[in-house]
Amino acid sequence: MPHQITIRFFAHLKDLAGMESVSLPFEQDCPLKQLIAQLEETIPALKSRGGIQMAVNHAFVNDEAIIHPGDEIAFLPPFSGG
Amino acid sequence: MIQSADFSVEEEIAKMKAISSRMGGIVTFLGTARDFSKGHDVVKLTFEHYSKMAEQAMLKIRESALEQFSIIDVMMIHRIGEIGIGENIVLIVVGAEHRQDAFTACAWCIDELKKTVPIWKREETPDGQIWVEERP
């Protein structure tokens, strides 16, 4: 989807963020860490990201990854399947 | 495969058996929901997943297992949604010519699943709900 990004939260992050996903207007490429810094202002719970991995378009990334319009960003707490 | 429906261990073993007449051993791991965890009672479990990533991660485990172990095939099912105490959660079935390869591959697959597949467990206890994060 052009000119916006989708952010998804899972497990306890979903509860802390108070939402499962959000779509935000997004015009210009930027590093994920910049986006996280902005998100932390509105979702303070994200500041305690112990052990949380991030994915962009279903692939693991670190916070240096560049986000493009249309991307899906996911915050993934430590897994507990099995 | 990730699904909310229950599965039949017998049927999955039969499917594995039918793959090759060269199979000499089938090892299974069945994970089930228990009623007690880390000092508290558990009434019910709920699993959620990041669907596309979780499916991809399970496929990757299968491919890696086929590459690195002398096995004939491996099949994995993980359930999501609400799971009652005593119900099935996860099944790994590994078929090989020899038992040792099947045992080793099966143990590796469930360990990898716990480490790499984006699935999360929520326990419902008499005192409320808890998202489980650490790998048991």
Backbone of each chain as ProteinMPNN parsed JSONL, in Angstrom:
{"seq_chain_A": "MPHQITIRFFAHLKDLAGMESVSLPFEQDCPLKQLIAQLEETIPALKSRGGIQMAVNHAFVNDEAIIHPGDEIAFLPPFSGG", "coords_chain_A": {"N_chain_A": [[0.85, -1.192, 0.0], [0.788, 2.079, -1.003], [2.448, 5.022, 0.303], [1.904, 4.604, 2.946], [2.589, 2.831, 6.021], [2.366, -0.335, 7.696], [2.077, -1.344, 10.996], [2.652, -3.98, 13.172], [1.733, -5.648, 16.171], [2.472, -8.139, 18.614], [1.434, -10.701, 20.956], [2.261, -9.92, 24.321], [2.997, -7.362, 23.668], [1.046, -6.402, 22.073], [-0.999, -6.022, 23.897], [0.214, -4.05, 25.48], [0.584, -2.001, 23.647], [-1.967, -1.527, 23.06], [-3.249, -2.153, 20.773], [-3.607, -4.167, 17.825], [-2.659, -3.745, 15.281], [-1.501, -0.993, 13.278], [-1.959, 1.487, 10.793], [0.079, 3.853, 9.318], [0.569, 7.124, 7.927], [3.133, 7.487, 5.526], [5.809, 8.774, 3.911], [8.478, 9.012, 3.153], [11.526, 7.177, 2.801], [13.121, 5.771, 5.669], [15.374, 4.985, 8.417], [14.673, 2.111, 10.437], [15.124, 2.494, 13.154], [14.638, 5.171, 13.536], [11.942, 5.331, 13.117], [11.116, 3.749, 15.255], [11.872, 5.338, 17.399], [10.066, 7.413, 17.074], [7.706, 6.025, 17.457], [7.954, 5.269, 20.1], [7.369, 7.566, 21.438], [4.632, 7.792, 21.306], [3.817, 5.287, 22.083], [4.801, 4.383, 24.871], [5.365, 1.958, 26.038], [6.904, 0.501, 24.31], [9.483, 1.109, 24.815], [10.673, -0.585, 26.611], [12.015, -2.894, 25.284], [12.968, -5.54, 25.692], [14.541, -8.323, 24.386], [12.999, -8.311, 22.141], [12.337, -8.966, 18.768], [12.543, -7.655, 15.434], [10.696, -7.42, 12.397], [10.58, -6.875, 8.914], [8.372, -6.838, 6.339], [8.017, -9.605, 6.748], [10.581, -10.604, 7.183], [13.375, -11.038, 9.32], [14.957, -8.213, 10.788], [17.455, -5.71, 11.715], [17.637, -2.649, 13.677], [18.719, -0.907, 11.885], [17.674, -1.215, 9.446], [16.166, -0.083, 6.42], [13.156, 1.561, 6.037], [10.444, 1.456, 3.819], [7.772, 3.109, 2.025], [4.717, 1.325, 2.199], [5.681, -0.881, 3.501], [5.484, -3.624, 5.861], [5.798, -3.671, 9.225], [6.867, -5.541, 11.989], [6.7, -6.156, 15.476], [8.172, -8.443, 17.514], [7.827, -10.288, 20.303], [9.812, -12.495, 22.482], [9.584, -15.854, 21.382], [7.127, -18.42, 22.107], [6.144, -20.869, 21.326], [5.273, -24.373, 20.805]], "CA_chain_A": [[0.0, 0.0, 0.0], [1.704, 3.218, -1.092], [2.328, 6.184, 1.198], [1.669, 4.295, 4.36], [3.18, 1.588, 6.506], [1.55, -1.034, 8.685], [2.876, -1.83, 12.124], [1.899, -5.039, 13.866], [2.213, -6.012, 17.509], [2.048, -9.493, 18.982], [1.476, -11.169, 22.341], [2.058, -8.886, 25.349], [3.175, -6.036, 23.054], [-0.275, -6.02, 21.569], [-1.713, -5.494, 25.069], [0.848, -2.803, 25.914], [0.339, -0.967, 22.632], [-3.411, -1.297, 23.018], [-3.752, -2.394, 19.411], [-2.982, -5.283, 17.112], [-1.904, -3.163, 14.175], [-1.859, 0.39, 12.95], [-1.409, 1.983, 9.533], [0.469, 5.251, 9.474], [1.04, 7.765, 6.694], [4.598, 7.349, 5.431], [6.145, 9.281, 2.577], [9.893, 8.982, 2.786], [12.322, 6.112, 3.406], [13.899, 6.143, 6.857], [15.804, 3.798, 9.16], [13.692, 1.598, 11.401], [15.353, 3.07, 14.505], [13.982, 6.487, 13.58], [10.51, 5.048, 13.275], [10.915, 3.253, 16.621], [11.959, 6.497, 18.291], [8.783, 8.127, 16.981], [6.661, 5.175, 18.053], [8.1, 5.27, 21.558], [6.731, 8.763, 21.983], [3.183, 7.569, 21.463], [3.607, 4.002, 22.768], [5.96, 4.295, 25.761], [5.645, 0.557, 26.374], [7.902, -0.046, 23.392], [10.832, 1.43, 25.294], [11.242, -1.763, 27.281], [11.914, -3.905, 24.232], [13.886, -6.642, 25.977], [14.402, -9.577, 23.65], [12.04, -8.203, 21.043], [12.9, -8.936, 17.424], [11.727, -6.888, 14.493], [10.65, -7.963, 11.039], [9.996, -6.016, 7.888], [7.827, -7.692, 5.27], [8.16, -11.007, 7.153], [11.978, -11.036, 7.321], [14.001, -10.41, 10.485], [15.87, -7.109, 10.485], [17.838, -4.94, 12.895], [17.025, -1.315, 13.598], [19.345, -0.112, 10.817], [16.948, -1.487, 8.196], [15.487, 1.092, 5.851], [11.718, 1.334, 5.847], [9.899, 2.085, 2.619], [6.304, 3.133, 2.001], [4.13, 0.03, 1.846], [6.251, -1.968, 4.309], [4.814, -4.107, 7.081], [6.8, -3.808, 10.295], [6.295, -6.319, 13.1], [7.466, -6.27, 16.714], [7.957, -9.836, 17.906], [8.406, -10.683, 21.595], [10.374, -13.852, 22.444], [8.566, -16.84, 20.986], [6.815, -19.424, 23.128], [5.377, -21.976, 20.753], [5.737, -25.721, 21.117]], "C_chain_A": [[0.888, 1.245, 0.0], [1.396, 4.277, -0.039], [1.834, 5.859, 2.601], [2.387, 3.007, 4.735], [2.213, 0.962, 7.509], [2.477, -1.553, 9.772], [2.04, -2.837, 12.893], [2.566, -5.384, 15.187], [1.674, -7.393, 17.862], [2.191, -9.722, 20.49], [1.369, -9.992, 23.315], [2.242, -7.478, 24.774], [1.856, -5.484, 22.527], [-1.088, -5.392, 22.715], [-1.141, -4.144, 25.486], [0.57, -1.665, 24.936], [-1.146, -0.624, 22.554], [-3.998, -1.486, 21.639], [-2.971, -3.544, 18.783], [-2.132, -4.753, 15.958], [-2.376, -1.736, 13.935], [-1.231, 0.74, 11.604], [-1.141, 3.462, 9.682], [0.853, 5.843, 8.135], [2.569, 7.733, 6.665], [5.025, 7.712, 4.022], [7.572, 8.962, 2.171], [10.635, 7.88, 3.53], [13.045, 6.625, 4.653], [14.323, 4.888, 7.589], [14.741, 3.397, 10.191], [13.87, 2.252, 12.764], [14.697, 4.437, 14.651], [12.474, 6.322, 13.804], [10.219, 4.593, 14.711], [10.934, 4.418, 17.607], [10.645, 7.283, 18.273], [7.67, 7.34, 17.675], [6.713, 5.217, 19.574], [7.459, 6.495, 22.202], [5.246, 8.534, 22.229], [2.878, 6.25, 22.175], [4.804, 3.765, 23.685], [6.348, 2.845, 26.091], [6.735, -0.038, 25.496], [9.33, 0.2, 23.875], [11.485, 0.242, 25.992], [11.185, -2.94, 26.325], [12.834, -5.093, 24.478], [13.573, -7.891, 25.172], [13.46, -9.508, 22.459], [12.775, -8.136, 19.703], [11.957, -8.136, 16.535], [11.783, -7.541, 13.128], [10.056, -6.917, 10.124], [9.609, -6.923, 6.728], [8.188, -9.164, 5.502], [9.6, -11.507, 7.191], [12.577, -10.306, 8.519], [14.958, -9.301, 10.041], [16.393, -6.545, 11.806], [17.357, -3.499, 12.687], [17.703, -0.386, 12.588], [18.581, -0.27, 9.5], [16.219, -0.236, 7.721], [14.031, 0.718, 5.545], [11.239, 2.125, 4.63], [8.37, 2.161, 2.738], [5.762, 1.773, 1.562], [4.629, -1.121, 2.715], [5.327, -2.364, 5.465], [5.894, -4.376, 8.122], [6.143, -4.563, 11.45], [7.249, -6.32, 14.281], [7.133, -7.613, 17.348], [8.613, -10.125, 19.259], [8.997, -12.093, 21.489], [9.276, -14.896, 22.226], [8.316, -17.859, 22.101], [5.903, -20.515, 22.581], [5.924, -23.31, 21.229], [5.138, -26.249, 22.397]], "O_chain_A": [[1.669, 1.436, 0.932], [0.268, 4.413, 0.436], [1.402, 6.742, 3.342], [2.744, 2.202, 3.875], [1.363, 1.639, 8.088], [3.528, -2.129, 9.491], [0.881, -2.587, 13.223], [3.791, -5.407, 15.303], [0.571, -7.768, 17.464], [2.949, -9.043, 21.183], [0.485, -9.149, 23.161], [1.712, -6.511, 25.32], [1.601, -4.28, 22.54], [-1.766, -4.38, 22.535], [-1.881, -3.214, 25.804], [0.349, -0.522, 25.337], [-1.528, 0.431, 22.048], [-5.11, -1.038, 21.361], [-1.838, -3.84, 19.162], [-1.035, -5.246, 15.696], [-3.473, -1.336, 14.324], [-0.105, 0.336, 11.313], [-2.002, 4.229, 10.111], [1.406, 5.143, 7.287], [3.213, 7.937, 7.694], [4.652, 7.046, 3.056], [7.852, 8.677, 1.007], [10.418, 7.664, 4.722], [13.519, 7.761, 4.688], [13.712, 3.833, 7.415], [14.021, 4.236, 10.732], [12.89, 2.534, 13.455], [14.257, 4.817, 15.736], [11.841, 7.06, 14.559], [9.219, 4.99, 15.309], [10.121, 4.48, 18.529], [10.173, 7.755, 19.307], [6.822, 7.897, 18.373], [5.685, 5.202, 20.251], [7.058, 6.461, 23.366], [4.678, 9.008, 23.213], [1.824, 6.1, 22.792], [5.724, 3.032, 23.323], [7.507, 2.552, 26.384], [7.414, -0.982, 25.901], [10.271, -0.431, 23.395], [12.706, 0.088, 25.962], [10.407, -3.873, 26.522], [13.429, -5.603, 23.528], [12.478, -8.447, 25.263], [13.157, -10.528, 21.84], [13.709, -7.354, 19.529], [10.773, -7.963, 16.823], [12.79, -8.14, 12.751], [9.151, -6.173, 10.502], [10.431, -7.679, 6.21], [8.605, -9.87, 4.584], [9.825, -12.716, 7.228], [12.329, -9.117, 8.721], [15.672, -9.439, 9.048], [15.865, -6.848, 12.876], [16.755, -3.172, 11.665], [17.317, 0.775, 12.447], [18.827, 0.469, 8.547], [15.723, 0.558, 8.521], [13.738, -0.286, 4.896], [11.582, 3.292, 4.444], [7.755, 1.376, 3.46], [6.304, 1.15, 0.649], [4.067, -2.216, 2.675], [4.524, -1.575, 5.962], [6.784, -5.202, 7.919], [5.013, -4.267, 11.838], [8.459, -6.466, 14.111], [5.981, -7.893, 17.678], [9.839, -10.199, 19.341], [8.723, -12.808, 20.526], [8.194, -14.822, 22.81], [9.189, -18.119, 22.928], [5.017, -21.015, 23.272], [6.911, -23.369, 21.962], [5.432, -27.375, 22.798]]}, "seq_chain_B": "MIQSADFSVEEEIAKMKAISSRMGGIVTFLGTARDFSKGHDVVKLTFEHYSKMAEQAMLKIRESALEQFSIIDVMMIHRIGEIGIGENIVLIVVGAEHRQDAFTACAWCIDELKKTVPIWKREETPDGQIWVEERP", "coords_chain_B": {"N_chain_B": [[2.843, -27.072, 9.194], [0.221, -24.98, 10.209], [-2.535, -24.814, 12.241], [-5.923, -24.518, 13.502], [-7.498, -26.621, 14.127], [-7.7, -29.825, 15.755], [-5.439, -32.666, 15.556], [-4.811, -36.004, 14.304], [-2.71, -38.233, 15.749], [-2.232, -40.857, 15.029], [-3.134, -40.913, 12.369], [-1.337, -39.174, 11.17], [1.067, -40.509, 11.542], [0.54, -42.741, 9.99], [0.412, -41.54, 7.479], [3.061, -40.756, 7.216], [4.342, -43.234, 7.227], [3.443, -44.223, 4.792], [4.941, -42.909, 2.938], [7.43, -44.019, 2.224], [8.774, -47.241, 1.612], [11.154, -47.792, 2.582], [11.476, -46.885, 5.058], [12.563, -47.302, 8.351], [12.153, -46.533, 10.875], [10.082, -44.481, 12.887], [9.866, -41.491, 14.569], [8.135, -39.64, 16.989], [7.21, -36.445, 18.309], [5.026, -35.259, 20.621], [3.491, -32.495, 21.778], [1.664, -31.426, 24.565], [-1.023, -29.76, 26.332], [-0.472, -28.685, 29.578], [-1.606, -28.61, 33.03], [-0.344, -27.025, 34.855], [2.131, -24.631, 35.551], [5.231, -23.269, 36.217], [4.719, -22.881, 38.987], [2.043, -22.109, 39.071], [-1.482, -22.76, 38.595], [-2.882, -23.771, 35.472], [-5.486, -23.052, 33.341], [-6.296, -22.957, 30.755], [-4.972, -22.665, 27.411], [-3.887, -20.252, 24.987], [-2.848, -19.869, 21.716], [-1.151, -17.633, 19.608], [-0.101, -16.478, 16.35], [2.263, -15.203, 13.917], [1.221, -15.204, 10.95], [2.263, -15.57, 8.163], [5.055, -15.45, 8.5], [5.445, -17.438, 10.395], [4.642, -19.767, 9.054], [6.57, -19.778, 7.041], [8.888, -20.088, 8.599], [8.495, -22.632, 9.659], [8.604, -24.188, 7.35], [11.226, -23.757, 6.663], [12.578, -25.021, 8.744], [11.905, -27.66, 8.202], [13.127, -28.015, 5.69], [15.842, -27.604, 6.385], [16.211, -29.694, 8.185], [15.886, -31.918, 6.526], [18.09, -31.587, 4.993], [20.297, -31.75, 6.716], [20.13, -34.084, 8.255], [20.065, -37.711, 8.161], [17.396, -38.512, 7.105], [14.118, -39.543, 5.988], [11.681, -38.178, 5.724], [9.975, -35.357, 7.203], [7.401, -34.111, 9.259], [5.437, -31.462, 10.453], [3.119, -30.136, 12.76], [1.474, -27.393, 14.174], [-0.782, -26.215, 16.531], [-3.067, -23.427, 16.76], [-4.896, -20.808, 18.49], [-7.501, -21.385, 20.94], [-6.693, -23.788, 23.39], [-7.459, -26.545, 25.238], [-6.745, -27.969, 28.501], [-4.713, -30.823, 28.43], [-5.104, -31.229, 25.772], [-3.86, -31.664, 22.363], [-0.977, -29.877, 21.213], [1.339, -29.557, 19.581], [2.901, -31.403, 16.959], [5.491, -33.462, 15.867], [6.703, -35.466, 13.357], [8.997, -37.783, 12.373], [10.483, -39.634, 9.849], [12.779, -42.223, 9.142], [15.509, -44.235, 7.859], [16.917, -45.392, 9.911], [16.708, -45.538, 13.493], [18.226, -43.784, 15.149], [18.888, -41.519, 13.655], [16.353, -40.506, 13.25], [15.511, -39.934, 15.881], [17.385, -37.94, 16.599], [16.891, -35.919, 14.685], [14.224, -35.3, 15.226], [14.317, -34.238, 17.83], [15.87, -32.002, 17.296], [14.215, -30.581, 15.552], [11.962, -29.822, 17.169], [13.226, -28.221, 19.03], [14.197, -26.175, 17.377], [11.807, -25.191, 16.398], [10.712, -24.029, 18.698], [12.54, -21.999, 19.067], [12.556, -20.462, 16.7], [10.092, -20.027, 15.437], [7.531, -17.734, 14.992], [5.376, -17.877, 17.255], [3.147, -17.515, 19.938], [2.383, -18.129, 23.349], [-0.376, -17.915, 25.506], [-1.223, -18.144, 28.824], [-4.037, -19.051, 30.658], [-4.842, -18.424, 33.875], [-6.047, -19.048, 37.252], [-5.729, -16.541, 38.325], [-5.638, -14.732, 36.284], [-4.553, -13.693, 32.952], [-1.553, -14.698, 31.295], [1.079, -13.843, 29.195], [3.386, -15.993, 27.826], [6.841, -15.88, 27.633], [9.476, -16.759, 27.865], [11.484, -19.466, 26.716], [10.425, -22.67, 27.44]], "CA_chain_B": [[1.455, -26.671, 9.008], [-0.338, -24.343, 11.4], [-3.994, -24.96, 12.124], [-6.6, -24.482, 14.798], [-8.126, -27.929, 14.367], [-6.891, -30.898, 16.34], [-4.923, -33.61, 14.57], [-4.747, -37.381, 14.773], [-1.325, -38.725, 15.725], [-2.225, -42.117, 14.266], [-3.25, -40.623, 10.937], [-0.097, -38.541, 10.693], [2.074, -41.574, 11.471], [0.193, -43.569, 8.823], [0.829, -40.793, 6.279], [4.528, -40.829, 7.146], [4.676, -44.618, 6.841], [3.089, -44.454, 3.387], [5.842, -42.17, 2.049], [8.514, -44.853, 1.687], [8.901, -48.57, 2.221], [12.515, -47.892, 3.108], [11.463, -46.339, 6.413], [12.747, -48.328, 9.373], [11.794, -45.986, 12.185], [9.364, -43.196, 12.921], [9.891, -40.903, 15.902], [7.197, -38.526, 17.094], [7.129, -35.637, 19.513], [3.697, -34.679, 20.784], [3.409, -31.545, 22.887], [0.279, -31.304, 25.031], [-1.25, -28.662, 27.28], [-0.516, -29.151, 30.968], [-2.448, -27.764, 33.891], [0.472, -26.377, 35.883], [3.35, -24.086, 34.954], [5.996, -22.312, 37.043], [4.096, -22.612, 40.282], [0.625, -21.732, 39.078], [-2.406, -23.594, 37.823], [-3.243, -23.269, 34.146], [-6.84, -23.503, 33.034], [-6.472, -23.0, 29.298], [-3.911, -21.983, 26.673], [-4.24, -19.678, 23.688], [-1.657, -19.602, 20.911], [-1.309, -16.77, 18.433], [1.087, -16.561, 15.499], [2.401, -14.245, 12.818], [0.947, -16.332, 10.056], [3.165, -15.828, 7.039], [6.406, -15.726, 9.009], [5.451, -18.725, 11.097], [4.615, -20.823, 8.033], [7.887, -19.779, 6.4], [9.87, -20.617, 9.544], [8.293, -24.09, 9.76], [9.122, -24.782, 6.108], [12.692, -23.681, 6.718], [13.024, -26.086, 9.656], [11.773, -28.932, 7.477], [14.183, -28.081, 4.667], [17.132, -27.763, 7.059], [16.271, -31.044, 8.762], [16.088, -32.867, 5.422], [19.437, -31.373, 4.472], [21.392, -32.083, 7.631], [20.003, -35.399, 8.902], [19.749, -38.813, 7.244], [15.992, -38.876, 7.328], [13.347, -39.634, 4.737], [10.779, -37.029, 5.687], [9.566, -34.813, 8.501], [6.127, -33.402, 9.173], [5.202, -30.717, 11.692], [1.841, -29.42, 12.891], [1.309, -26.63, 15.422], [-2.134, -25.651, 16.608], [-3.221, -22.073, 17.296], [-6.219, -20.586, 19.071], [-7.687, -21.888, 22.307], [-6.39, -25.208, 23.575], [-7.803, -26.974, 26.598], [-5.768, -28.798, 29.2], [-4.672, -32.205, 27.942], [-5.231, -31.298, 24.31], [-2.642, -31.613, 21.557], [-0.504, -28.562, 20.765], [2.3, -29.635, 18.478], [3.307, -32.765, 16.593], [6.592, -33.62, 14.917], [6.839, -36.871, 12.961], [10.186, -37.942, 11.531], [10.701, -40.993, 9.349], [14.154, -42.428, 8.677], [15.86, -45.658, 7.736], [17.408, -45.865, 11.208], [16.079, -44.801, 14.6], [19.023, -42.717, 15.756], [18.729, -40.301, 12.837], [14.992, -39.983, 13.486], [15.503, -39.324, 17.22], [18.175, -36.698, 16.586], [16.2, -34.914, 13.872], [12.983, -34.916, 15.902], [14.689, -33.34, 18.938], [16.341, -30.745, 16.699], [13.062, -29.862, 14.98], [11.13, -29.167, 18.184], [14.03, -27.126, 19.598], [14.207, -25.087, 16.393], [10.459, -24.606, 16.357], [10.549, -23.15, 19.859], [13.431, -20.843, 18.953], [12.509, -19.651, 15.473], [8.771, -19.84, 14.818], [6.785, -16.709, 15.728], [4.13, -18.338, 17.879], [3.172, -17.106, 21.344], [1.424, -18.845, 24.215], [-0.963, -17.185, 26.636], [-1.814, -19.057, 29.799], [-5.123, -18.525, 31.486], [-4.696, -18.973, 35.221], [-7.141, -18.553, 38.104], [-5.48, -15.132, 38.66], [-5.599, -13.873, 35.098], [-3.874, -14.211, 31.768], [-0.119, -14.406, 31.247], [1.791, -14.196, 27.963], [4.624, -16.701, 28.155], [7.86, -15.41, 26.699], [10.707, -17.515, 27.879], [11.334, -20.812, 26.16], [10.498, -23.649, 28.521]], "C_chain_B": [[0.933, -26.073, 10.324], [-1.85, -24.337, 11.238], [-4.636, -24.859, 13.5], [-7.201, -25.841, 15.145], [-7.155, -28.909, 15.013], [-6.413, -31.822, 15.223], [-4.925, -35.01, 15.18], [-3.315, -37.876, 14.634], [-1.247, -39.988, 14.868], [-2.271, -41.854, 12.767], [-1.962, -40.031, 10.389], [1.027, -39.572, 10.607], [1.813, -42.449, 10.238], [0.615, -42.875, 7.529], [2.341, -40.87, 6.112], [4.968, -42.204, 6.664], [4.498, -44.83, 5.344], [4.077, -43.79, 2.423], [6.905, -43.068, 1.433], [8.57, -46.192, 2.403], [10.32, -48.784, 2.742], [12.595, -47.418, 4.562], [11.589, -47.466, 7.433], [12.372, -47.83, 10.752], [11.082, -44.657, 12.05], [9.387, -42.719, 14.359], [8.923, -39.736, 15.92], [7.463, -37.744, 18.373], [5.734, -35.035, 19.535], [3.726, -33.768, 22.002], [1.958, -31.357, 23.271], [0.179, -30.22, 26.108], [-1.336, -29.205, 28.699], [-1.184, -28.125, 31.87], [-1.668, -27.005, 34.949], [1.747, -25.862, 35.238], [3.971, -23.074, 35.896], [5.239, -21.893, 38.306], [2.649, -22.16, 40.259], [-0.208, -22.697, 38.227], [-2.677, -22.94, 36.481], [-4.573, -23.899, 33.758], [-7.009, -23.751, 31.528], [-5.285, -22.294, 28.655], [-4.501, -21.354, 25.415], [-2.933, -19.395, 22.95], [-2.017, -18.628, 19.8], [-0.019, -16.835, 17.617], [1.088, -15.424, 14.486], [2.389, -15.119, 11.571], [1.988, -16.578, 8.965], [4.58, -16.187, 7.514], [6.489, -17.09, 9.676], [5.446, -19.891, 10.097], [5.984, -20.937, 7.358], [8.935, -20.426, 7.308], [9.733, -22.136, 9.682], [8.819, -24.79, 8.509], [10.648, -24.832, 6.128], [13.252, -24.777, 7.627], [12.99, -27.422, 8.93], [12.899, -29.084, 6.459], [15.547, -28.309, 5.301], [17.281, -29.164, 7.613], [16.55, -32.076, 7.665], [17.517, -32.778, 4.895], [20.499, -31.946, 5.415], [21.28, -33.435, 8.331], [19.68, -36.459, 7.855], [18.338, -39.308, 7.533], [15.261, -38.904, 5.995], [12.357, -38.472, 4.64], [10.482, -36.564, 7.112], [8.297, -33.999, 8.299], [5.905, -32.701, 10.517], [3.835, -30.04, 11.656], [1.881, -28.65, 14.21], [-0.098, -26.049, 15.424], [-2.083, -24.219, 17.147], [-4.652, -21.924, 17.814], [-6.287, -21.182, 20.465], [-7.45, -23.386, 22.38], [-6.64, -25.572, 25.034], [-6.716, -27.854, 27.186], [-5.873, -30.244, 28.692], [-4.756, -32.32, 26.435], [-3.862, -31.239, 23.628], [-2.289, -30.177, 21.195], [0.331, -28.708, 19.493], [2.683, -31.094, 18.225], [4.452, -32.693, 15.585], [6.682, -35.102, 14.612], [8.028, -36.966, 12.01], [10.338, -39.409, 11.133], [12.109, -41.122, 8.794], [14.394, -43.919, 8.478], [16.224, -46.217, 9.102], [16.945, -44.95, 12.339], [16.896, -43.623, 15.091], [18.883, -41.404, 14.985], [17.363, -39.67, 13.107], [14.901, -39.31, 14.856], [16.197, -37.96, 17.201], [17.429, -35.594, 15.846], [14.942, -34.414, 14.581], [13.284, -33.933, 17.039], [15.125, -31.991, 18.384], [15.15, -29.919, 16.196], [12.238, -29.158, 16.058], [11.909, -28.028, 18.853], [14.032, -25.922, 18.662], [12.859, -24.385, 16.336], [10.286, -23.609, 17.511], [11.376, -21.873, 19.71], [13.06, -19.901, 17.808], [11.121, -19.397, 14.893], [7.956, -18.829, 15.636], [5.379, -17.156, 16.137], [4.246, -17.978, 19.356], [2.045, -17.793, 22.105], [0.928, -17.925, 25.319], [-1.616, -18.195, 27.56], [-2.955, -18.349, 30.513], [-5.034, -19.22, 32.83], [-5.88, -18.475, 36.072], [-6.968, -17.065, 38.44], [-5.426, -14.198, 37.455], [-4.815, -14.513, 33.966], [-2.412, -13.781, 31.738], [0.416, -14.8, 29.875], [3.112, -14.832, 28.358], [5.67, -16.272, 27.138], [9.116, -16.247, 26.701], [10.449, -18.907, 27.324], [11.454, -21.823, 27.285], [11.522, -24.748, 28.22]], "O_chain_B": [[1.182, -26.606, 11.405], [-2.373, -23.902, 10.212], [-3.99, -25.083, 14.524], [-7.387, -26.166, 16.317], [-5.941, -28.819, 14.829], [-6.912, -31.771, 14.099], [-5.027, -35.179, 16.395], [-2.774, -37.931, 13.529], [-0.315, -40.162, 14.083], [-1.549, -42.48, 11.991], [-1.547, -40.351, 9.275], [1.852, -39.512, 9.695], [2.743, -42.845, 9.536], [1.11, -43.517, 6.602], [2.842, -41.032, 4.999], [5.846, -42.329, 5.81], [5.29, -45.522, 4.704], [4.056, -44.072, 1.225], [7.25, -42.911, 0.262], [8.435, -46.273, 3.623], [10.636, -49.844, 3.282], [13.634, -47.534, 5.211], [10.842, -48.444, 7.401], [12.28, -48.614, 11.696], [11.431, -43.823, 11.214], [8.98, -43.444, 15.267], [8.887, -38.934, 14.986], [7.884, -38.304, 19.386], [5.315, -34.381, 18.58], [3.958, -34.222, 23.122], [1.107, -31.151, 22.406], [1.179, -29.825, 26.708], [-2.159, -30.072, 28.995], [-1.311, -26.949, 31.529], [-2.261, -26.405, 35.845], [2.381, -26.576, 34.461], [3.31, -22.128, 36.323], [5.142, -20.71, 38.634], [2.078, -21.857, 41.306], [0.28, -23.339, 37.298], [-2.699, -21.714, 36.365], [-4.754, -25.114, 33.837], [-7.758, -24.629, 31.1], [-4.664, -21.428, 29.271], [-5.477, -21.849, 24.852], [-2.028, -18.761, 23.492], [-3.045, -18.77, 19.138], [1.033, -17.205, 18.139], [0.07, -14.779, 14.234], [3.406, -15.697, 11.187], [2.532, -17.678, 8.861], [5.21, -17.106, 6.991], [7.481, -17.805, 9.536], [6.162, -20.876, 10.279], [6.491, -22.036, 7.133], [9.764, -21.212, 6.849], [10.733, -22.843, 9.807], [9.413, -25.864, 8.601], [11.269, -25.796, 5.681], [14.276, -25.385, 7.316], [13.924, -28.218, 9.027], [13.54, -30.131, 6.371], [16.328, -29.122, 4.808], [18.355, -29.76, 7.524], [17.351, -32.991, 7.854], [18.08, -33.762, 4.414], [21.476, -32.549, 4.97], [22.248, -33.888, 8.942], [19.103, -36.164, 6.808], [18.129, -40.37, 8.12], [15.734, -38.354, 5.0], [12.219, -37.857, 3.582], [10.71, -37.285, 8.084], [8.142, -33.295, 7.301], [6.154, -33.274, 11.577], [3.447, -29.447, 10.649], [2.275, -29.196, 15.241], [-0.544, -25.465, 14.436], [-1.174, -23.854, 17.892], [-5.499, -22.793, 17.605], [-5.262, -21.451, 21.091], [-7.937, -24.151, 21.548], [-6.082, -24.958, 25.943], [-5.882, -28.407, 26.47], [-6.963, -30.799, 28.548], [-4.507, -33.389, 25.877], [-2.862, -30.831, 24.219], [-3.166, -29.362, 20.908], [0.064, -28.071, 18.474], [2.775, -31.901, 19.149], [4.39, -31.966, 14.594], [6.732, -35.916, 15.534], [8.058, -36.307, 10.971], [10.322, -40.302, 11.98], [12.583, -40.249, 8.068], [13.583, -44.753, 8.88], [15.893, -47.357, 9.427], [16.808, -43.74, 12.157], [16.339, -42.575, 15.417], [18.774, -40.328, 15.573], [17.238, -38.448, 13.183], [14.292, -38.249, 14.989], [15.675, -36.969, 17.711], [17.346, -34.464, 16.328], [14.636, -33.222, 14.533], [12.596, -32.924, 17.194], [14.784, -30.95, 18.946], [15.097, -28.706, 16.398], [11.853, -28.003, 15.873], [11.332, -26.998, 19.201], [13.884, -24.783, 19.106], [12.777, -23.161, 16.239], [9.785, -22.5, 17.324], [10.971, -20.804, 20.165], [13.226, -18.687, 17.923], [10.989, -18.623, 13.946], [7.717, -19.038, 16.825], [4.375, -16.868, 15.484], [5.313, -18.118, 19.954], [0.943, -18.006, 21.6], [1.712, -17.245, 25.98], [-2.451, -18.996, 27.139], [-2.836, -17.192, 30.916], [-5.137, -20.443, 32.921], [-6.62, -17.586, 35.651], [-7.938, -16.397, 38.798], [-5.19, -13.0, 37.608], [-4.464, -15.692, 34.006], [-2.073, -12.656, 32.105], [0.239, -15.936, 29.434], [3.87, -14.261, 29.142], [5.424, -16.296, 25.933], [9.751, -16.429, 25.663], [9.352, -19.453, 27.445], [12.453, -21.845, 28.004], [11.71, -25.656, 29.03]]}, "name": "protein", "num_of_chains": 2, "seq": "MPHQITIRFFAHLKDLAGMESVSLPFEQDCPLKQLIAQLEETIPALKSRGGIQMAVNHAFVNDEAIIHPGDEIAFLPPFSGGMIQSADFSVEEEIAKMKAISSRMGGIVTFLGTARDFSKGHDVVKLTFEHYSKMAEQAMLKIRESALEQFSIIDVMMIHRIGEIGIGENIVLIVVGAEHRQDAFTACAWCIDELKKTVPIWKREETPDGQIWVEERP"}
